[in-house]
Every structure is written in structure tokens, then in C-alpha cells.
């Protein structure tokens, strides 16, 4: 049983992340909710608990923390939930608008 507190949206949006003031890494974001997202970390630099900043398309920076890392897939939780208008904007520009419970 999935105990997530929010709906997730399948999207295809390019973004990037950075740890601290370090190098930015390009990512492809595939799963998004008001509270977080999932992406592939192809360089394999992230660990659970890392504090990062994200750009999702033209939105950001967004402060987040890694909640899990598995086979270079990363799940992050945003420090502050996305405003619903921002979530709608991202979905409109890169989403399938298919919510998954």
C-alpha cells in the first residue's frame, strides 16, 4: 500500500541540481508532486540527506533534501511545498497531467 500524502504527476522536464555552491548537474525529472520529485542522478553524487537546490524547467531555485537514493534514482522532498500555480505551470509545460495516487 502506498502511503504518499499527495498525487504524483508523470512529467518530462529537464532540470538541474547543485549541492551547496558546487557544480550544476543536468537531470531529467520524471515524477513530480507538490512536495517533491524524482529524477535520475547519472553522475551518482547524491546521498540520502543531502541538501540541494533544484531548477525544474524555468522554475527555481528550489531548496530540497534527498529522501532516498536507489540505483541512481533520487527522490527529494522540497523544503517548502510548491505553490499550486507553480505545480500547474510545470505540468502544463512538461507533464502528461496524469495523476497517480
Secondary structure as UniProt FT lines:
FT   STRAND          8..19
FT   TURN            20..21
FT   STRAND          24..32
FT   STRAND          36..40
FT   TURN            42..43
FT   TURN            48..49
FT   STRAND          51..56
FT   TURN            57..58
FT   STRAND          59..70
FT   TURN            71..72
FT   STRAND          73..78
FT   HELIX           84..94
FT   STRAND          95..100
//
